[in-house]
Amino acid sequence: EYGSFEITNVGPTGFCADLISGDNKPWIALRGDMDALPIQDQKPVSYRSETAGVCHACGHDFHTSMMLGAAQLLKNHEDEINGTIKLMFQPAEENLQGAKAMLEAGILENPKVDAAMMIHVFADVPFKPGTVVFPGGGPVGTTSDWFHIKIKGKGGHGSTPHLTIDPLNTAAHIYTALSEIISREVDPVNMAVVTVGEMHGGSTGNIIPDTAFLQGTIRTFDDNLREFIKKRVTEVANGVCEAFRCKAEVRLFNSCPMVFNNKKLNDNLAKYNMDMLGPEIIMDYEAENDDTHRMNGSEDFAYLCEKVPAILVKLMAQGNKGGVNFPHHHPNVIFDESVLATGTAVYANSAIEWLKNH
C-alpha cells in the first residue's frame, strides 16, 4: 500500500494502483502503457536516451508520466471520489501482448471493472499541441497480425549461383508480390496495409546463404478482410517459394482485435472534459462518420474494449520544430512536454466525473 493506493503486481511485469474511496463501487480503469522500442535515439535534445538501441519513440513515457500525475491529482481530490479508480500501468504494448497478459491475470475482475479509458499522445498531426480528441463511437484502431516468413534454399559460392537455390532472390520476389495483395486484390475503398519491416539473410557479399526471412504486419478495420489477407500472405509466400525451388515456413502471431470506442462512454467523458477545458481544447468526433479520426495503428487496449465499455482518447503532442515533423517510431520524433498537464487533468477529471455520474 502506498498512501491511499493499493499497489498490486499484475502479470509478469505489469502493475496497478487502486484508489478506493466511499462505498468502493463503481470501478473505472485508467490505462497507461510504459514500454519503449528497439530504436537508437537520435533526437537533438538533452534528455536523449542513453540506453544503446532503446528509446521511447511512441510516447509511452508520456503516458506513464500522465498516469503518475493523475495519481497525485486523484489523491488531492480524494474527498470527491465515491468508488474505485484503477490505474493500470501496462508493459508490452508494442508487441501487443501486455494488455492480454494483464487481462488473463485478472486486472478487470474481483471486483469487475465497469469502464476503461486510455490516452495516447500523437506526433506529426495537424492539430495544436494540447488538443484532446474524443474520436466518437466505433472503430478507432486497426486489427493487427504479424507474420514471419522463413525461406529455405541451398547456399553456395557467390560465383556459382546456378549451383545454389537462392533464398535472397526468393525473398525479394516475395517482398514485391506481397504488395500486390493490396494493389490488386483489395477493394480500394477498404483500408488495409501489408508492411514488411524486417528482411535478413546472408553474412557477406560472396556467399549465397541457405536461408532468409521477412517479417511484417497486417492492418485493417474489417475482420473478413483480415482473414483474407492472412490467407493470401501465406499462399503468396508458399507459391513464390515453390516457383523458385525454395521452401517457406510462414508463422502468424501477435494478433490483436480492433479498438472499438464505446459511444456512450465517449460522449460522457467528452462532455465532462469539455466542461473543464472548453471547446478550444476538446474536440469531439464521431468515428463512424469521420474516418479521418481513425488511426492505422493498432493498440492492445482493444482487448479491454472487448470486455468493458472503453475508449481511446487522442492527445496532440507534436514537438518537432523548424517545419520538419517526424512520426511515431522514428529516431527523431519529439513530443511536446507542455501537453503533460492537459493529459494528466483529463485522466483525473474523467475518472472523478464518471464516478459522480454512475
Contacts in CASP RR format, 6 or more apart in sequence:
PFRMAT RR
TARGET T0000
AUTHOR 0000-0000-0000
METHOD contacts of the structure
MODEL  1
EYGSFEITNVGPTGFCADLISGDNKPWIALRGDMDALPIQDQKPVSYRSE
TAGVCHACGHDFHTSMMLGAAQLLKNHEDEINGTIKLMFQPAEENLQGAK
AMLEAGILENPKVDAAMMIHVFADVPFKPGTVVFPGGGPVGTTSDWFHIK
IKGKGGHGSTPHLTIDPLNTAAHIYTALSEIISREVDPVNMAVVTVGEMH
GGSTGNIIPDTAFLQGTIRTFDDNLREFIKKRVTEVANGVCEAFRCKAEV
RLFNSCPMVFNNKKLNDNLAKYNMDMLGPEIIMDYEAENDDTHRMNGSED
FAYLCEKVPAILVKLMAQGNKGGVNFPHHHPNVIFDESVLATGTAVYANS
AIEWLKNH
1 7 0 8 1.000
2 17 0 8 1.000
3 75 0 8 1.000
4 19 0 8 1.000
4 20 0 8 1.000
4 21 0 8 1.000
4 75 0 8 1.000
4 78 0 8 1.000
5 17 0 8 1.000
5 18 0 8 1.000
5 19 0 8 1.000
5 71 0 8 1.000
5 75 0 8 1.000
5 87 0 8 1.000
6 17 0 8 1.000
6 18 0 8 1.000
6 20 0 8 1.000
7 15 0 8 1.000
7 16 0 8 1.000
7 17 0 8 1.000
8 15 0 8 1.000
8 16 0 8 1.000
8 17 0 8 1.000
8 18 0 8 1.000
9 15 0 8 1.000
10 16 0 8 1.000
10 88 0 8 1.000
10 102 0 8 1.000
10 105 0 8 1.000
10 106 0 8 1.000
10 107 0 8 1.000
11 101 0 8 1.000
11 102 0 8 1.000
11 104 0 8 1.000
11 105 0 8 1.000
12 91 0 8 1.000
12 101 0 8 1.000
13 91 0 8 1.000
13 92 0 8 1.000
14 89 0 8 1.000
14 90 0 8 1.000
14 91 0 8 1.000
14 98 0 8 1.000
14 101 0 8 1.000
14 102 0 8 1.000
15 89 0 8 1.000
16 86 0 8 1.000
16 87 0 8 1.000
16 88 0 8 1.000
16 89 0 8 1.000
16 102 0 8 1.000
16 107 0 8 1.000
17 71 0 8 1.000
17 86 0 8 1.000
17 87 0 8 1.000
17 89 0 8 1.000
18 84 0 8 1.000
18 85 0 8 1.000
18 86 0 8 1.000
18 87 0 8 1.000
19 71 0 8 1.000
19 74 0 8 1.000
19 75 0 8 1.000
19 78 0 8 1.000
19 81 0 8 1.000
19 84 0 8 1.000
19 85 0 8 1.000
19 87 0 8 1.000
20 83 0 8 1.000
20 84 0 8 1.000
21 78 0 8 1.000
21 81 0 8 1.000
21 82 0 8 1.000
21 83 0 8 1.000
21 84 0 8 1.000
22 81 0 8 1.000
22 82 0 8 1.000
22 83 0 8 1.000
23 82 0 8 1.000
23 83 0 8 1.000
24 83 0 8 1.000
24 84 0 8 1.000
24 111 0 8 1.000
25 83 0 8 1.000
25 84 0 8 1.000
25 111 0 8 1.000
26 83 0 8 1.000
26 84 0 8 1.000
26 114 0 8 1.000
26 115 0 8 1.000
26 355 0 8 1.000
26 358 0 8 1.000
27 83 0 8 1.000
27 84 0 8 1.000
27 85 0 8 1.000
27 86 0 8 1.000
27 111 0 8 1.000
27 112 0 8 1.000
27 113 0 8 1.000
27 114 0 8 1.000
27 115 0 8 1.000
28 84 0 8 1.000
28 85 0 8 1.000
28 86 0 8 1.000
28 113 0 8 1.000
28 114 0 8 1.000
28 115 0 8 1.000
28 116 0 8 1.000
28 117 0 8 1.000
28 350 0 8 1.000
28 351 0 8 1.000
28 354 0 8 1.000
28 355 0 8 1.000
29 85 0 8 1.000
29 86 0 8 1.000
29 87 0 8 1.000
29 88 0 8 1.000
29 107 0 8 1.000
29 108 0 8 1.000
29 113 0 8 1.000
29 115 0 8 1.000
29 116 0 8 1.000
29 117 0 8 1.000
29 304 0 8 1.000
29 308 0 8 1.000
30 67 0 8 1.000
30 70 0 8 1.000
30 85 0 8 1.000
30 86 0 8 1.000
30 87 0 8 1.000
30 88 0 8 1.000
30 116 0 8 1.000
30 117 0 8 1.000
30 118 0 8 1.000
30 347 0 8 1.000
30 350 0 8 1.000
30 351 0 8 1.000
31 88 0 8 1.000
31 90 0 8 1.000
31 99 0 8 1.000
31 116 0 8 1.000
31 117 0 8 1.000
31 118 0 8 1.000
31 301 0 8 1.000
31 304 0 8 1.000
32 60 0 8 1.000
32 63 0 8 1.000
32 64 0 8 1.000
32 66 0 8 1.000
32 67 0 8 1.000
32 87 0 8 1.000
32 88 0 8 1.000
32 89 0 8 1.000
32 90 0 8 1.000
32 118 0 8 1.000
32 119 0 8 1.000
33 60 0 8 1.000
33 63 0 8 1.000
33 64 0 8 1.000
33 90 0 8 1.000
33 91 0 8 1.000
33 93 0 8 1.000
33 118 0 8 1.000
34 60 0 8 1.000
34 61 0 8 1.000
34 63 0 8 1.000
34 64 0 8 1.000
34 89 0 8 1.000
34 90 0 8 1.000
34 91 0 8 1.000
35 60 0 8 1.000
35 91 0 8 1.000
35 92 0 8 1.000
35 93 0 8 1.000
35 94 0 8 1.000
36 49 0 8 1.000
36 54 0 8 1.000
36 55 0 8 1.000
36 56 0 8 1.000
36 57 0 8 1.000
36 60 0 8 1.000
36 61 0 8 1.000
37 54 0 8 1.000
37 55 0 8 1.000
37 56 0 8 1.000
37 57 0 8 1.000
37 58 0 8 1.000
37 94 0 8 1.000
37 329 0 8 1.000
38 53 0 8 1.000
38 54 0 8 1.000
39 53 0 8 1.000
39 54 0 8 1.000
39 55 0 8 1.000
39 57 0 8 1.000
39 329 0 8 1.000
39 330 0 8 1.000
39 331 0 8 1.000
40 52 0 8 1.000
40 53 0 8 1.000
40 55 0 8 1.000
40 331 0 8 1.000
41 48 0 8 1.000
41 49 0 8 1.000
41 53 0 8 1.000
41 54 0 8 1.000
41 55 0 8 1.000
41 57 0 8 1.000
41 331 0 8 1.000
42 48 0 8 1.000
42 331 0 8 1.000
42 332 0 8 1.000
43 331 0 8 1.000
43 332 0 8 1.000
43 333 0 8 1.000
43 334 0 8 1.000
45 334 0 8 1.000
48 55 0 8 1.000
49 55 0 8 1.000
49 56 0 8 1.000
55 331 0 8 1.000
56 62 0 8 1.000
57 328 0 8 1.000
57 329 0 8 1.000
57 330 0 8 1.000
57 331 0 8 1.000
57 333 0 8 1.000
58 94 0 8 1.000
58 328 0 8 1.000
58 329 0 8 1.000
59 120 0 8 1.000
59 121 0 8 1.000
59 317 0 8 1.000
59 328 0 8 1.000
59 335 0 8 1.000
60 93 0 8 1.000
62 121 0 8 1.000
62 317 0 8 1.000
62 335 0 8 1.000
62 339 0 8 1.000
62 340 0 8 1.000
63 118 0 8 1.000
63 119 0 8 1.000
63 120 0 8 1.000
63 121 0 8 1.000
64 89 0 8 1.000
65 340 0 8 1.000
65 344 0 8 1.000
66 119 0 8 1.000
66 340 0 8 1.000
66 343 0 8 1.000
66 344 0 8 1.000
66 347 0 8 1.000
67 87 0 8 1.000
67 89 0 8 1.000
67 347 0 8 1.000
69 344 0 8 1.000
69 347 0 8 1.000
69 348 0 8 1.000
70 87 0 8 1.000
70 344 0 8 1.000
70 347 0 8 1.000
70 348 0 8 1.000
70 351 0 8 1.000
71 87 0 8 1.000
73 344 0 8 1.000
73 345 0 8 1.000
73 347 0 8 1.000
73 348 0 8 1.000
74 81 0 8 1.000
74 85 0 8 1.000
74 348 0 8 1.000
74 351 0 8 1.000
74 352 0 8 1.000
77 348 0 8 1.000
77 352 0 8 1.000
80 352 0 8 1.000
80 356 0 8 1.000
81 351 0 8 1.000
81 352 0 8 1.000
81 355 0 8 1.000
82 355 0 8 1.000
82 356 0 8 1.000
83 355 0 8 1.000
84 111 0 8 1.000
85 351 0 8 1.000
85 355 0 8 1.000
86 107 0 8 1.000
86 113 0 8 1.000
88 102 0 8 1.000
88 107 0 8 1.000
88 116 0 8 1.000
90 98 0 8 1.000
90 99 0 8 1.000
90 102 0 8 1.000
91 98 0 8 1.000
92 98 0 8 1.000
92 101 0 8 1.000
92 300 0 8 1.000
93 99 0 8 1.000
93 299 0 8 1.000
93 300 0 8 1.000
93 301 0 8 1.000
95 254 0 8 1.000
96 144 0 8 1.000
96 254 0 8 1.000
96 255 0 8 1.000
96 256 0 8 1.000
96 298 0 8 1.000
96 300 0 8 1.000
97 254 0 8 1.000
97 300 0 8 1.000
98 300 0 8 1.000
99 300 0 8 1.000
99 301 0 8 1.000
99 302 0 8 1.000
99 303 0 8 1.000
99 304 0 8 1.000
100 300 0 8 1.000
100 303 0 8 1.000
103 303 0 8 1.000
103 304 0 8 1.000
103 307 0 8 1.000
107 113 0 8 1.000
108 116 0 8 1.000
108 304 0 8 1.000
108 307 0 8 1.000
108 308 0 8 1.000
112 308 0 8 1.000
113 308 0 8 1.000
114 308 0 8 1.000
114 309 0 8 1.000
114 358 0 8 1.000
115 262 0 8 1.000
115 265 0 8 1.000
115 308 0 8 1.000
115 309 0 8 1.000
115 310 0 8 1.000
115 354 0 8 1.000
115 358 0 8 1.000
116 301 0 8 1.000
116 304 0 8 1.000
116 308 0 8 1.000
116 309 0 8 1.000
116 310 0 8 1.000
116 311 0 8 1.000
117 265 0 8 1.000
117 269 0 8 1.000
117 310 0 8 1.000
117 311 0 8 1.000
117 312 0 8 1.000
117 313 0 8 1.000
117 347 0 8 1.000
117 350 0 8 1.000
118 299 0 8 1.000
118 301 0 8 1.000
118 310 0 8 1.000
118 311 0 8 1.000
118 312 0 8 1.000
118 313 0 8 1.000
119 312 0 8 1.000
119 313 0 8 1.000
119 314 0 8 1.000
119 315 0 8 1.000
119 343 0 8 1.000
119 346 0 8 1.000
119 347 0 8 1.000
120 299 0 8 1.000
120 312 0 8 1.000
120 313 0 8 1.000
120 314 0 8 1.000
120 315 0 8 1.000
121 315 0 8 1.000
121 316 0 8 1.000
121 317 0 8 1.000
121 335 0 8 1.000
121 339 0 8 1.000
122 314 0 8 1.000
122 315 0 8 1.000
122 316 0 8 1.000
122 317 0 8 1.000
122 318 0 8 1.000
122 328 0 8 1.000
123 317 0 8 1.000
123 318 0 8 1.000
123 319 0 8 1.000
123 320 0 8 1.000
123 325 0 8 1.000
123 326 0 8 1.000
123 327 0 8 1.000
123 328 0 8 1.000
123 333 0 8 1.000
123 334 0 8 1.000
123 335 0 8 1.000
124 318 0 8 1.000
124 320 0 8 1.000
124 325 0 8 1.000
124 326 0 8 1.000
124 327 0 8 1.000
124 328 0 8 1.000
124 333 0 8 1.000
125 316 0 8 1.000
125 318 0 8 1.000
127 133 0 8 1.000
127 283 0 8 1.000
127 316 0 8 1.000
127 318 0 8 1.000
128 316 0 8 1.000
129 316 0 8 1.000
129 317 0 8 1.000
129 318 0 8 1.000
129 319 0 8 1.000
129 336 0 8 1.000
129 338 0 8 1.000
129 339 0 8 1.000
130 281 0 8 1.000
130 315 0 8 1.000
130 316 0 8 1.000
130 317 0 8 1.000
130 336 0 8 1.000
130 338 0 8 1.000
130 339 0 8 1.000
130 342 0 8 1.000
130 343 0 8 1.000
131 281 0 8 1.000
131 283 0 8 1.000
131 315 0 8 1.000
131 316 0 8 1.000
132 273 0 8 1.000
132 277 0 8 1.000
132 281 0 8 1.000
132 282 0 8 1.000
132 283 0 8 1.000
132 313 0 8 1.000
132 314 0 8 1.000
132 315 0 8 1.000
132 316 0 8 1.000
132 342 0 8 1.000
132 343 0 8 1.000
132 346 0 8 1.000
133 283 0 8 1.000
133 285 0 8 1.000
133 293 0 8 1.000
133 313 0 8 1.000
133 314 0 8 1.000
133 315 0 8 1.000
133 316 0 8 1.000
134 266 0 8 1.000
134 269 0 8 1.000
134 270 0 8 1.000
134 273 0 8 1.000
134 282 0 8 1.000
134 283 0 8 1.000
134 284 0 8 1.000
134 285 0 8 1.000
134 311 0 8 1.000
134 313 0 8 1.000
134 314 0 8 1.000
135 261 0 8 1.000
135 266 0 8 1.000
135 285 0 8 1.000
135 287 0 8 1.000
135 293 0 8 1.000
135 294 0 8 1.000
135 311 0 8 1.000
135 312 0 8 1.000
135 313 0 8 1.000
135 314 0 8 1.000
136 261 0 8 1.000
136 263 0 8 1.000
136 266 0 8 1.000
136 267 0 8 1.000
136 270 0 8 1.000
136 284 0 8 1.000
136 285 0 8 1.000
136 286 0 8 1.000
136 287 0 8 1.000
136 288 0 8 1.000
136 293 0 8 1.000
136 311 0 8 1.000
137 260 0 8 1.000
137 261 0 8 1.000
137 262 0 8 1.000
137 263 0 8 1.000
137 266 0 8 1.000
137 286 0 8 1.000
137 287 0 8 1.000
137 288 0 8 1.000
137 311 0 8 1.000
138 260 0 8 1.000
138 261 0 8 1.000
138 263 0 8 1.000
138 287 0 8 1.000
138 288 0 8 1.000
139 221 0 8 1.000
139 258 0 8 1.000
139 259 0 8 1.000
139 260 0 8 1.000
139 261 0 8 1.000
139 287 0 8 1.000
139 288 0 8 1.000
139 294 0 8 1.000
140 258 0 8 1.000
140 259 0 8 1.000
140 260 0 8 1.000
140 261 0 8 1.000
140 287 0 8 1.000
140 293 0 8 1.000
140 294 0 8 1.000
140 295 0 8 1.000
140 311 0 8 1.000
140 312 0 8 1.000
141 221 0 8 1.000
141 258 0 8 1.000
141 259 0 8 1.000
141 294 0 8 1.000
141 295 0 8 1.000
141 296 0 8 1.000
141 297 0 8 1.000
141 298 0 8 1.000
141 299 0 8 1.000
141 302 0 8 1.000
141 312 0 8 1.000
142 191 0 8 1.000
142 193 0 8 1.000
142 219 0 8 1.000
142 220 0 8 1.000
142 221 0 8 1.000
142 258 0 8 1.000
142 294 0 8 1.000
142 295 0 8 1.000
142 296 0 8 1.000
142 297 0 8 1.000
142 298 0 8 1.000
143 218 0 8 1.000
143 219 0 8 1.000
143 220 0 8 1.000
143 221 0 8 1.000
143 223 0 8 1.000
143 226 0 8 1.000
143 255 0 8 1.000
143 256 0 8 1.000
143 257 0 8 1.000
143 258 0 8 1.000
143 298 0 8 1.000
143 302 0 8 1.000
144 217 0 8 1.000
144 218 0 8 1.000
144 219 0 8 1.000
144 254 0 8 1.000
144 255 0 8 1.000
144 256 0 8 1.000
144 297 0 8 1.000
144 298 0 8 1.000
145 217 0 8 1.000
145 218 0 8 1.000
145 226 0 8 1.000
145 230 0 8 1.000
145 252 0 8 1.000
145 253 0 8 1.000
145 254 0 8 1.000
145 255 0 8 1.000
145 256 0 8 1.000
146 215 0 8 1.000
146 216 0 8 1.000
146 217 0 8 1.000
146 218 0 8 1.000
146 252 0 8 1.000
146 253 0 8 1.000
146 254 0 8 1.000
146 255 0 8 1.000
147 215 0 8 1.000
147 216 0 8 1.000
147 217 0 8 1.000
147 218 0 8 1.000
147 230 0 8 1.000
147 233 0 8 1.000
147 250 0 8 1.000
147 251 0 8 1.000
147 252 0 8 1.000
147 253 0 8 1.000
148 213 0 8 1.000
148 214 0 8 1.000
148 215 0 8 1.000
148 216 0 8 1.000
148 250 0 8 1.000
148 251 0 8 1.000
148 253 0 8 1.000
149 171 0 8 1.000
149 174 0 8 1.000
149 213 0 8 1.000
149 214 0 8 1.000
149 215 0 8 1.000
149 233 0 8 1.000
149 237 0 8 1.000
149 248 0 8 1.000
149 249 0 8 1.000
149 250 0 8 1.000
149 251 0 8 1.000
150 211 0 8 1.000
150 212 0 8 1.000
150 213 0 8 1.000
150 248 0 8 1.000
150 249 0 8 1.000
150 250 0 8 1.000
150 251 0 8 1.000
151 167 0 8 1.000
151 170 0 8 1.000
151 171 0 8 1.000
151 174 0 8 1.000
151 211 0 8 1.000
151 212 0 8 1.000
151 213 0 8 1.000
151 214 0 8 1.000
151 237 0 8 1.000
151 241 0 8 1.000
151 246 0 8 1.000
151 247 0 8 1.000
151 248 0 8 1.000
152 167 0 8 1.000
152 210 0 8 1.000
152 211 0 8 1.000
152 246 0 8 1.000
152 247 0 8 1.000
152 248 0 8 1.000
152 249 0 8 1.000
153 164 0 8 1.000
153 165 0 8 1.000
153 166 0 8 1.000
153 167 0 8 1.000
153 170 0 8 1.000
153 210 0 8 1.000
153 211 0 8 1.000
153 245 0 8 1.000
153 246 0 8 1.000
153 247 0 8 1.000
154 164 0 8 1.000
154 165 0 8 1.000
154 210 0 8 1.000
155 164 0 8 1.000
155 165 0 8 1.000
155 166 0 8 1.000
155 167 0 8 1.000
155 207 0 8 1.000
155 208 0 8 1.000
155 209 0 8 1.000
155 210 0 8 1.000
156 163 0 8 1.000
156 164 0 8 1.000
156 207 0 8 1.000
156 208 0 8 1.000
157 163 0 8 1.000
157 164 0 8 1.000
157 206 0 8 1.000
157 207 0 8 1.000
157 208 0 8 1.000
158 164 0 8 1.000
158 205 0 8 1.000
158 206 0 8 1.000
158 207 0 8 1.000
158 208 0 8 1.000
159 206 0 8 1.000
161 208 0 8 1.000
164 208 0 8 1.000
165 244 0 8 1.000
165 245 0 8 1.000
165 246 0 8 1.000
166 208 0 8 1.000
166 244 0 8 1.000
167 201 0 8 1.000
167 208 0 8 1.000
167 209 0 8 1.000
167 210 0 8 1.000
167 211 0 8 1.000
167 212 0 8 1.000
167 246 0 8 1.000
168 201 0 8 1.000
168 202 0 8 1.000
168 208 0 8 1.000
168 209 0 8 1.000
168 212 0 8 1.000
169 244 0 8 1.000
170 212 0 8 1.000
170 240 0 8 1.000
170 241 0 8 1.000
170 244 0 8 1.000
170 246 0 8 1.000
171 199 0 8 1.000
171 201 0 8 1.000
171 212 0 8 1.000
171 213 0 8 1.000
171 214 0 8 1.000
173 240 0 8 1.000
173 243 0 8 1.000
173 244 0 8 1.000
174 214 0 8 1.000
174 236 0 8 1.000
174 237 0 8 1.000
174 240 0 8 1.000
174 241 0 8 1.000
175 196 0 8 1.000
175 199 0 8 1.000
175 214 0 8 1.000
177 236 0 8 1.000
177 240 0 8 1.000
178 194 0 8 1.000
178 196 0 8 1.000
178 233 0 8 1.000
178 236 0 8 1.000
178 237 0 8 1.000
179 194 0 8 1.000
180 236 0 8 1.000
181 194 0 8 1.000
181 229 0 8 1.000
181 232 0 8 1.000
181 233 0 8 1.000
181 236 0 8 1.000
182 192 0 8 1.000
182 193 0 8 1.000
182 194 0 8 1.000
185 228 0 8 1.000
185 232 0 8 1.000
186 192 0 8 1.000
186 225 0 8 1.000
186 229 0 8 1.000
190 220 0 8 1.000
190 221 0 8 1.000
190 222 0 8 1.000
190 225 0 8 1.000
191 219 0 8 1.000
191 220 0 8 1.000
191 221 0 8 1.000
191 291 0 8 1.000
191 294 0 8 1.000
191 296 0 8 1.000
192 218 0 8 1.000
192 219 0 8 1.000
192 220 0 8 1.000
192 222 0 8 1.000
192 225 0 8 1.000
192 229 0 8 1.000
193 217 0 8 1.000
193 218 0 8 1.000
193 219 0 8 1.000
193 220 0 8 1.000
193 296 0 8 1.000
194 216 0 8 1.000
194 217 0 8 1.000
194 218 0 8 1.000
194 229 0 8 1.000
194 233 0 8 1.000
195 216 0 8 1.000
195 217 0 8 1.000
195 219 0 8 1.000
196 214 0 8 1.000
196 215 0 8 1.000
196 216 0 8 1.000
197 214 0 8 1.000
197 215 0 8 1.000
197 216 0 8 1.000
197 217 0 8 1.000
198 213 0 8 1.000
198 214 0 8 1.000
198 215 0 8 1.000
198 216 0 8 1.000
199 212 0 8 1.000
199 213 0 8 1.000
199 214 0 8 1.000
199 215 0 8 1.000
200 212 0 8 1.000
200 213 0 8 1.000
201 209 0 8 1.000
201 211 0 8 1.000
201 212 0 8 1.000
201 213 0 8 1.000
202 208 0 8 1.000
202 209 0 8 1.000
202 212 0 8 1.000
203 209 0 8 1.000
218 226 0 8 1.000
218 229 0 8 1.000
218 230 0 8 1.000
218 233 0 8 1.000
219 296 0 8 1.000
219 297 0 8 1.000
219 298 0 8 1.000
220 226 0 8 1.000
220 229 0 8 1.000
221 258 0 8 1.000
221 294 0 8 1.000
230 252 0 8 1.000
233 250 0 8 1.000
233 252 0 8 1.000
234 250 0 8 1.000
234 252 0 8 1.000
237 248 0 8 1.000
237 250 0 8 1.000
238 248 0 8 1.000
238 250 0 8 1.000
239 248 0 8 1.000
240 248 0 8 1.000
241 247 0 8 1.000
241 248 0 8 1.000
256 298 0 8 1.000
256 299 0 8 1.000
256 300 0 8 1.000
256 302 0 8 1.000
256 303 0 8 1.000
257 302 0 8 1.000
257 303 0 8 1.000
257 305 0 8 1.000
257 306 0 8 1.000
258 298 0 8 1.000
258 302 0 8 1.000
259 298 0 8 1.000
259 299 0 8 1.000
259 301 0 8 1.000
259 302 0 8 1.000
259 305 0 8 1.000
259 312 0 8 1.000
260 302 0 8 1.000
260 305 0 8 1.000
260 306 0 8 1.000
261 287 0 8 1.000
261 305 0 8 1.000
261 310 0 8 1.000
261 311 0 8 1.000
261 312 0 8 1.000
262 305 0 8 1.000
262 309 0 8 1.000
262 310 0 8 1.000
262 311 0 8 1.000
264 309 0 8 1.000
265 309 0 8 1.000
265 310 0 8 1.000
265 311 0 8 1.000
265 354 0 8 1.000
266 284 0 8 1.000
266 311 0 8 1.000
267 284 0 8 1.000
268 354 0 8 1.000
268 357 0 8 1.000
269 311 0 8 1.000
269 313 0 8 1.000
269 350 0 8 1.000
269 353 0 8 1.000
269 354 0 8 1.000
270 282 0 8 1.000
270 284 0 8 1.000
272 349 0 8 1.000
272 350 0 8 1.000
272 353 0 8 1.000
272 354 0 8 1.000
272 357 0 8 1.000
273 281 0 8 1.000
273 282 0 8 1.000
273 346 0 8 1.000
273 349 0 8 1.000
273 350 0 8 1.000
274 282 0 8 1.000
274 284 0 8 1.000
276 345 0 8 1.000
276 349 0 8 1.000
277 342 0 8 1.000
277 345 0 8 1.000
277 346 0 8 1.000
281 342 0 8 1.000
285 293 0 8 1.000
287 293 0 8 1.000
287 294 0 8 1.000
293 314 0 8 1.000
295 314 0 8 1.000
299 312 0 8 1.000
301 310 0 8 1.000
301 312 0 8 1.000
304 310 0 8 1.000
313 346 0 8 1.000
315 339 0 8 1.000
315 342 0 8 1.000
315 343 0 8 1.000
315 346 0 8 1.000
316 339 0 8 1.000
317 335 0 8 1.000
317 336 0 8 1.000
317 339 0 8 1.000
318 325 0 8 1.000
318 335 0 8 1.000
318 336 0 8 1.000
319 334 0 8 1.000
319 335 0 8 1.000
319 336 0 8 1.000
320 326 0 8 1.000
320 332 0 8 1.000
320 333 0 8 1.000
320 334 0 8 1.000
321 334 0 8 1.000
326 332 0 8 1.000
326 333 0 8 1.000
326 334 0 8 1.000
327 333 0 8 1.000
END
